[in-house]
Amino acid sequence: MSTICSRAPSLLPALALLAFTACGGVPPSTQPMAPPKPQAAVKPEPPPQQVLIEAPDPQVLGEWIIEQARSAPLVDKSKARLVFGPEGALGGHASCNTLRGRYTLEGNRLKIDPVATTRMACSPALMEQEDRVLTALERAARATVPPHGFLTLQDADGAVLMRASRAQPKS
């Protein structure tokens, strides 16, 4: 045991050196500090651009009786109607089934979201007519009410998809 104690003082410096090098070698106060990286100049964000949205054409709002869909007249006495509500609600009757949906109207630019309908079956003539009405709504990109007073829905190329007359107020 006396041999271990006599060697202990000679091992202490070696152990201290080993512990010192295992921790990074140079004490933190003597390590050279890297120069700070230059910060890139921060540019202020430009103010958000205002997007001018045209007010919807108020003449389009209201209830319309569909007279023509995709270049063919509708069957007499059919119930085909559209109602453009003031808050973007679209409703009506596509000939056989009722319809509901949403639309966006900026000026005369029209976007109709997918339309939901009831699923009743009707005569083949009314079902074909309903298909024309729903297809016209799906393709519509523009809604105008020219001086003749008919609502006209057009596709992106300007082709007329639908014409409708204003419904008379119910008394």
For each residue, the residues with C-beta under 8 A, 3 or more apart:
1: 4 5
2: 5 6
3: 6 7
4: 1 7 8
5: 1 2 8
6: 2 3 9
7: 3 4 10 11
8: 4 5 11 12
9: 6 12
10: 7 13 14
11: 7 8 14 15
12: 8 9 15 16
13: 10 16 17
14: 10 11 17 18
15: 11 12 18 19
16: 12 13 19 20
17: 13 14 20 21
18: 14 15 21 22
19: 15 16 22 23
20: 16 17 23 25
21: 17 18 25
22: 18 19
23: 19 20
24: 28 31
25: 20 21
26: 30 31
27: 30 31
28: 24 31
29:
30: 26 27
31: 24 26 27 28
32:
33:
34:
35:
36:
37:
38:
39: 42
40:
41:
42: 39
43:
44:
45:
46: 49
47:
48:
49: 46
50:
51:
52:
53: 106
54: 106 107 109
55: 58 106 107
56: 60 61 105 106 107
57: 60 105 107 108 143 144 145
58: 55 61
59: 145
60: 56 57 84 105 108 110 143 144 145 151
61: 56 58 84 85 86
62: 83 84 166 167
63: 81 82 83 92 166 167
64: 81 82 83 84 92 151 164 165 166 167
65: 80 81 164 165 166 167
66: 69 74 78 80 81 82 133 162 163 164
67: 73 74 150 163 164 165
68: 71 72 73 74 162 163 164
69: 66 72 74 80 129 132 133 135 136 161 162
70: 132 135 136 161 162
71: 68 160
72: 68 69 129 132
73: 67 68
74: 66 67 68 69 78 80 95 129 133
75: 78 95 125 126 129
76:
77:
78: 66 74 75 95 126 129
79: 93 95
80: 65 66 69 74 92 93 94 95 129 130 133
81: 63 64 65 66 92 93 164 167
82: 63 64 66 90 91 92 151 164
83: 62 63 64 89 90 91 92
84: 60 61 62 64 90 103 105 143
85: 61 88 89 90 91
86: 61
87:
88: 85 102 103 104 105
89: 83 85 100 102 103
90: 82 83 84 85 99 100 101 102 103 112 115
91: 82 83 85 98 99 100 101
92: 63 64 80 81 82 83 98 99
93: 79 80 81 97 98 99
94: 80 97 98 99 117 130 133 134
95: 74 75 78 79 80 122 126 127 129 130 133
96: 120 121 122 126 127 129 130
97: 93 94 117 118 119 120 122 130
98: 91 92 93 94 117 118
99: 90 91 92 93 94 115 116 117 134 137
100: 89 90 91 115 116 117
101: 90 91 112 113 114 115 116 137
102: 88 89 90 112 113
103: 84 88 89 90 110 111 112 113
104: 88 110 111 113
105: 56 57 60 84 88 108 109 110 111 143
106: 53 54 55 56 109
107: 54 55 56 57
108: 57 60 105 142 143 144
109: 54 105 106 141 142
110: 60 103 104 105 140 141 142 143 153
111: 103 104 105 141
112: 90 101 102 103 115 137 138 140
113: 101 102 103 104
114: 101 138
115: 90 99 100 101 112 134 137 138
116: 99 100 101
117: 94 97 98 99 100 130 134
118: 97 98
119: 97
120: 96 97
121: 96 127
122: 95 96 97 126 127 130
123: 126 127
124: 127 128
125: 75 128 129
126: 75 78 95 96 122 123 129 130
127: 95 96 121 122 123 124 130 131
128: 124 125 131 132
129: 69 72 74 75 78 80 95 96 125 126 132 133
130: 80 94 95 96 97 117 122 126 127 133 134
131: 127 128 134 135
132: 69 70 72 128 129 135 136
133: 66 69 74 80 94 95 129 130 136 137 162
134: 94 99 115 117 130 131 137 138
135: 69 70 131 132 138 139
136: 69 70 132 133 139 140 153 161 162
137: 99 101 112 115 133 134 140 153 162
138: 112 114 115 134 135
139: 135 136 155 161
140: 110 112 136 137 143 153 154 155 161 162
141: 109 110 111 154 155 156
142: 108 109 110 153 154 155 156 158
143: 57 60 84 105 108 110 140 151 152 153 154
144: 57 60 108 151 152 154
145: 57 59 60 149 150 151 152
146: 149 150 152
147:
148:
149: 145 146 165 166
150: 67 145 146 163 164 165
151: 60 64 82 143 144 145 162 163 164 165 166
152: 143 144 145 146 160 162 163
153: 110 136 137 140 142 143 160 161 162 163
154: 140 141 142 143 144 157 158 159 160 161
155: 139 140 141 142 158 159 161
156: 141 142
157: 154
158: 142 154 155
159: 154 155
160: 71 152 153 154 163
161: 69 70 136 139 140 153 154 155
162: 66 68 69 70 133 136 137 140 151 152 153
163: 66 67 68 150 151 152 153 160
164: 64 65 66 67 68 81 82 150 151
165: 64 65 67 149 150 151
166: 62 63 64 65 149 151
167: 62 63 64 65 81
168:
169:
170:
171:
